[in-house]
C-alpha cells in the first residue's frame, strides 16, 4: 500500500505551484490528492484532477472539495475525517490543524507513493512556498530590534577574547 506525504499551503497559488512541480517530476493524477474549501475557487483549482472530484463536509470547515486520491478514498458511507486519518496516516491533531488551515482558505496537497518517489515528493513539498524570513512580511525587514540583534550577533562577547575590560562589551 502506498504511503502519503501531505502539506498545508496557506495560499492556493503556492499549492498550484506545488502541483505543477509534481507534474513536472512525472507524478501522475492517481498519486496526487487535494482538499480545498468550496467557497473559494475550488471548482477551478487544479482542473487536471477534475475526473475524480467529490464534495464533502468537514467539521469546523464546512463544504470542502476533495480531488484526486483523496476523493477516491472517501466512500459514501465513511466519515470523511476518519477516512482522511486512515489515508494519510496522520494523528487526529494533525487533521485538526489541516481543517483549521482549510477554514482560513488554505489547500492541503497530498502525494501517495512508495520509497524514493515518496521521499522526492516530501522534499519537493517542503521546498515549495518557503521564503526567507525577511521576505515573508515587510514588517520583518523594517523592525529595528532585528537590526540590533544582527549587530549583536556579529560582535558576540562570548566568542570575543577575554581582556578583562568588560566595559567594551
C-alpha positions as CSV (number, residue, x, y, z in Angstrom):
1,X,0.0,0.0,0.0
2,X,1.3,3.5,-0.9
3,X,2.2,5.9,1.9
4,X,1.4,9.5,1.9
5,X,3.1,12.8,2.4
6,X,0.9,15.9,3.0
7,X,1.4,19.7,3.3
8,X,-1.0,22.5,4.1
9,X,-0.4,25.5,1.9
10,X,-1.7,28.8,3.2
11,X,-2.2,30.3,-0.3
12,X,-3.8,28.5,-3.3
13,X,-1.1,29.8,-5.6
14,X,1.6,28.0,-3.7
15,X,-0.4,24.8,-3.9
16,X,-0.8,25.2,-7.6
17,X,3.0,25.7,-7.9
18,X,3.5,22.5,-5.9
19,X,1.1,20.6,-8.2
20,X,2.9,21.9,-11.3
21,X,6.2,20.8,-9.9
22,X,4.9,17.4,-9.1
23,X,3.6,17.0,-12.6
24,X,7.0,18.2,-13.9
25,X,8.6,15.4,-11.9
26,X,6.2,12.9,-13.5
27,X,3.8,12.3,-10.7
28,X,0.5,11.0,-12.1
29,X,-3.0,12.2,-11.4
30,X,-3.6,9.0,-9.3
31,X,-0.8,9.9,-6.9
32,X,-1.9,13.4,-6.0
33,X,-4.8,14.4,-3.7
34,X,-6.2,17.9,-2.9
35,X,-8.5,19.3,-0.3
36,X,-9.8,22.9,-0.8
37,X,-12.6,24.9,0.7
38,X,-15.6,25.1,-1.6
39,X,-16.3,28.8,-1.1
40,X,-13.0,29.7,-2.8
41,X,-12.1,28.8,-6.3
42,X,-12.3,25.1,-5.5
43,X,-14.1,24.2,-8.7
44,X,-11.5,25.7,-11.0
45,X,-8.5,24.7,-8.8
46,X,-6.2,22.1,-10.4
47,X,-8.5,21.3,-13.4
48,X,-6.4,18.3,-14.4
49,X,-7.7,16.4,-11.4
50,X,-11.4,17.0,-12.2
51,X,-12.2,13.4,-13.2
52,X,-12.1,12.4,-9.5
53,X,-13.9,15.1,-7.5
54,X,-16.2,14.8,-4.5
55,X,-17.9,17.3,-2.3
56,X,-17.6,16.5,1.4
57,X,-18.2,18.3,4.7
58,X,-15.6,18.5,7.4
59,X,-16.3,19.7,11.0
60,X,-15.2,23.2,11.6
61,X,-14.6,23.8,7.9
62,X,-17.9,23.1,6.1
63,X,-18.1,22.3,2.5
64,X,-14.8,21.1,1.0
65,X,-13.9,19.8,-2.4
66,X,-11.7,16.7,-2.5
67,X,-9.8,15.9,-5.7
68,X,-7.7,13.1,-6.9
69,X,-6.7,10.3,-4.5
70,X,-8.4,12.0,-1.5
71,X,-11.8,11.9,-3.3
72,X,-11.3,8.3,-4.4
73,X,-10.5,7.3,-0.8
74,X,-13.7,8.8,0.7
75,X,-16.6,6.5,0.1
76,X,-20.2,7.4,0.6
77,X,-20.7,5.5,3.9
78,X,-17.5,6.5,5.7
79,X,-16.9,9.5,7.8
80,X,-14.6,11.9,5.9
81,X,-12.4,12.7,8.9
82,X,-11.8,9.0,9.7
83,X,-11.1,8.3,6.0
84,X,-8.5,11.1,5.8
85,X,-6.7,9.9,9.0
86,X,-6.5,6.4,7.6
87,X,-5.5,7.6,4.1
88,X,-2.7,9.9,5.2
89,X,-1.7,8.0,8.3
90,X,-1.7,11.2,10.4
91,X,-2.9,11.7,14.0
92,X,-6.2,13.4,14.7
93,X,-4.4,16.6,15.9
94,X,-2.7,16.9,12.5
95,X,-6.1,16.6,10.8
96,X,-7.5,19.3,13.1
97,X,-4.6,21.5,12.1
98,X,-5.4,20.9,8.4
99,X,-9.1,21.6,9.0
100,X,-8.2,24.9,10.6
101,X,-6.0,25.8,7.7
102,X,-8.7,24.9,5.2
103,X,-11.2,27.1,7.1
104,X,-8.8,30.0,6.6
105,X,-8.6,29.4,2.8
106,X,-5.6,27.0,2.7
107,X,-5.1,24.0,0.5
108,X,-4.0,20.5,1.5
109,X,-1.9,18.7,-1.1
110,X,-1.0,15.0,-0.6
111,X,1.2,12.7,-2.6
112,X,0.7,8.9,-2.4
113,X,3.8,6.9,-3.5
114,X,6.4,4.4,-2.4
115,X,10.1,4.5,-1.4
116,X,12.3,7.0,-3.3
117,X,9.3,8.7,-5.0
118,X,7.7,9.4,-1.6
119,X,11.0,11.0,-0.3
120,X,11.3,13.0,-3.5
121,X,7.7,14.3,-3.1
122,X,8.4,15.1,0.6
123,X,11.4,17.1,-0.3
124,X,9.6,18.9,-3.1
125,X,6.6,19.8,-0.9
126,X,9.0,21.1,1.8
127,X,10.7,23.4,-0.6
128,X,7.7,24.9,-2.4
129,X,6.5,28.2,-0.8
130,X,9.3,28.6,1.6
131,X,10.6,32.2,1.7
132,X,13.4,33.7,3.7
133,X,12.1,35.4,6.9
134,X,12.8,38.8,5.5
135,X,10.6,38.2,2.5
136,X,7.6,36.8,4.5
137,X,6.4,40.1,5.7
138,X,7.5,43.7,5.2
139,X,7.5,44.2,9.0
140,X,10.4,41.9,9.5
141,X,12.6,43.9,7.2
142,X,11.9,47.2,8.9
143,X,11.9,46.1,12.5
144,X,14.7,47.8,14.5
145,X,15.2,45.0,17.0
146,X,16.2,42.6,14.2
147,X,18.8,45.1,13.0
148,X,20.2,45.4,16.6
149,X,20.2,41.6,17.1
150,X,22.1,41.2,13.8
151,X,24.8,43.6,15.0
152,X,24.9,42.0,18.4
153,X,25.4,38.5,16.9
154,X,28.3,39.9,14.8
155,X,30.1,41.1,18.0
156,X,29.1,38.3,20.3
157,X,31.1,38.8,23.6
158,X,31.0,35.1,24.3
159,X,33.2,34.5,21.2
160,X,35.5,37.5,21.8
161,X,38.8,37.0,23.6
162,X,38.5,38.0,27.2
163,X,40.6,41.0,28.0
164,X,39.3,41.9,31.5
165,X,37.9,45.2,30.2
166,X,34.2,44.4,30.3
167,X,33.1,48.0,29.6
168,X,33.7,47.5,25.9
169,X,31.1,44.7,25.7
